[in-house]
Amino acid sequence: MDYEIIGNNLQMAEIDLPAGVGIYAEAGSMVNMSGTMTMESQLKGGLISGIKRAVAGEGVFLTRFLSPDTRGFVSFAGTIPGKIFAVVIAPQKEFIAQKDSFLCCDDGVELDLAFTANIPAGLFGGSGFIFQKMSGNGTVLLHCCGDIVEKVLAPGEVVKVQTGLVVGFEDTVSYDISLSGGVTTALFGGEGLFVTTLTGPGKVVLQSMNLAKIATALIPYLPKPEIKVKPV
């Protein structure tokens, strides 16, 4: 994939495509494209994959962009302020990501669902029970909220993350939760009762912000409804 990421915290990815080479993107993520580009809604992976995406709360169809006869470009952007980053998928190397982080991918990338086997991790890990699994061969562009931190964990190395701030990780990484500390810390430390734990080996991608934190920060500034008292 020949791409350029444009901007800082409201980023856009511009992708240059040779004639006849297609790319799949999340429906509604296109910003602009060359006049030679065509787009068509498709069930990438077939009907079963579409049903799985619907179960996960995603759109059933992806949009395929193609410039049939000459080179063309198409640009995509995420739905939240944050960063766009690339993950290279190779045979026998899968990447697991938050289900709403997908932006676009090469034709050779297969998209599927991954489920959290650990019930407490699904309930309290901040990402739910369903993730998106990417396999095959090619490049995927993902987007996150805020800035990103990429770490490569050694075998047995553990990183603890505030719930909801894990964007994705290689399939060799173990995903779980643990108590954030003692009872006093959990109740009054402001970090919540649980933290997400990621155990290597493998690459992990973290984000500095999520929508829940943004919404919580904005609540005090939202206009409050007026209470009208009827005269007696």
N, C-alpha and C positions, 0 to 999 in steps of 0.2 A: 504494500500500500504506500503510495507516494502522497504524503499529507503534510500540511503546515497548520500548527495551532496558533491562532491569532488572538491577541488580547491578553488581559491579566486575570481578573476575577469574573468577567462575563465573557468567557472564551467561546470561540467558534473554530471548528476544524474544517479547513478547505482541502478537498481531496482531488487530485488530478488522476483521471482514468484514461488509459489507452482505449482505442476503438475496440468495441466488442467486449470489454471487461466490465463486469457488473459489481455492485456493492449493495449490501442490505442495510437498512437503517430503521430505527424505531419510527413508526408512523407519526407524522407531525413535527419531526425534528429538523426538516430541511429549512435552511435560511435562504439560499439562492443557488442557482445553477446556470450553466451555459445553455444557450438556445438549442444546442444539439442533443441535450440530455433528455431521455424519456424516463418515465417512472410508472411502475405497475405494482399494485398490491398483490402479494403472493403469500402462500402458506409455506414458508421455508421449513423443510423437514416433513411436510405432509400434514394431513388432518390431525393426527395424534399430537404432533408438536403444537399445532394451533390450539387444540383443546387444553393441553398442558399450560400454555401461556394464559389462556382464559382463566383457568383454575388459580393461577398465580396472581391474577389481577392485572395482567398485561393485555395489550391488544392482540387479537387473534392473528392479524396479518402484519407482516413486515412490508416495507416498501423497497423494491429493487430499482436502482438507478443504473442506467446504461446509455452510453453514447455509441450507437451502432456503427457509424461510418468514419468517425474522426475522434480525436482526443477531445475530452470535455472535463469540466470541473463541477463539483457540487459541494456545498457547505452545510454543516450541521451544527446545532447548538443544543446544550442541555436546557432543562426547564428551571434550574435553580442557579443562583450565583455560586461559582466554584471553578474547579479545574477539569480539563479534559486530559486524559493520559492514555497511552497505548500499552497493550499487553500482547506479546507475540505468543501465539499458540503453535506448538509443534506436536507431532505424533507422540503418543504416550505421555503427554504433559498437559494436564487439564487445569483450568483456572475456575475458581468458584467466586461469584460476586453477588452483591446485593441485587435483587431482582429488578430494581428500578434504576440501576446504574448504566445499563446498556445504551449505547448511542448508535454504533454502526460496526460492520465487520465485512471482511473479505468473503467471497463466495465459498472458499474452502473451509470456513469455520462452521462447526455444528453447534446449535444451541439446544440445551435441554434443561431440565430442572434437577436440582439436588435438594434432598430433604435432610433436615437436622434430625439425627437419630436420638439425640439426647433431649428429652422432654423439657427439663429445666432450662437448658440453653435456648430452646425455641421460645419458651415463655418469657425469659428474662434477659436474653442476650441482645435485644434491641433490633434484631433483623428478622424475627419471625422464624417459622419452620421451613420456609421455602427460599432457596437461593437459585441463581441461574448458573448453569454449568456450561463452560465453553471448551470444546475439543476440536480436533481436526488439524488443520494447517492454515495459518494466515494470521492477520493482525485484527485485533478488536480495539475499538476506541470506547472507553468508558468515561463517565463524568461523575463528579462527586460534589459535595457541598463544602465550600471553604477551600483551604489548601490541603495538599496531600503529603503524606510521609510514606516512603517506601523503605522497608527493612527486609534483609535476608537473614533468616534465623538459622542458626546452626542446629544440628540434631540435639533435641532435648532442651534447647533454649526457649524460654517463655517470655512473652510480652503480655502485660495486662492493659486492657483498653477500656475506657468508659463505654458503656453500652450504647450501641447505635453509631459508633464511629469507625466500625470496620467496613471498608468498601469491598475488599476481596482478598483471596489468598490462594496459593497453589494447593492442589489436592493432596499434597504430602503433609500439609499443615493440619494439626488437630485443633478443633474449635470447641470450646467449652465455656463454662462460667465458674466463678468462685466468689465467695464472700469478700466484700471490699475491705473488711477489717473487723474489729470488735463491734459489739452492739452500740456503744457510744458513737464510734466513728460512722457506723451505718445510719444512725438516727440523726446525728447532728453535723456530720462532716460535709454534707452537701453533695456527695458523690454517688449517692444511691446505695442500695443494699448489696448489689452484685456488680462485678466487673467481668468483662469478656476476657478469656485467656486463650491465647494462640501459642501452640507449641510446635517448634520446628522439627524437621528441616523444611525450608522453603521460603518463598517470597510472600510478604504480606503488604497490603496497601491500606493505609488509614487516612481518615479525613479529620479536619479540625473542627467541623461543625456539622450539625444535621438539622433537619426541618423542625424537629421537636424542640430543640434548644432555641432556634430562631423564634418559634411561636411563643415559647415561654417568656423570652426576653421582650417581646412586643406587647404582651397582654396588658402591662400597666399603662401603656400609652394609647390603647384603643379607646375610642369614645364610649362612654357608658350610657346605656339607654335612660332616657328621662322617665321618671315615675310621676305620672299625673294623678293628682288627688281630686276626685270629684267633690264639688261643694255639697255640703249637707243641706 
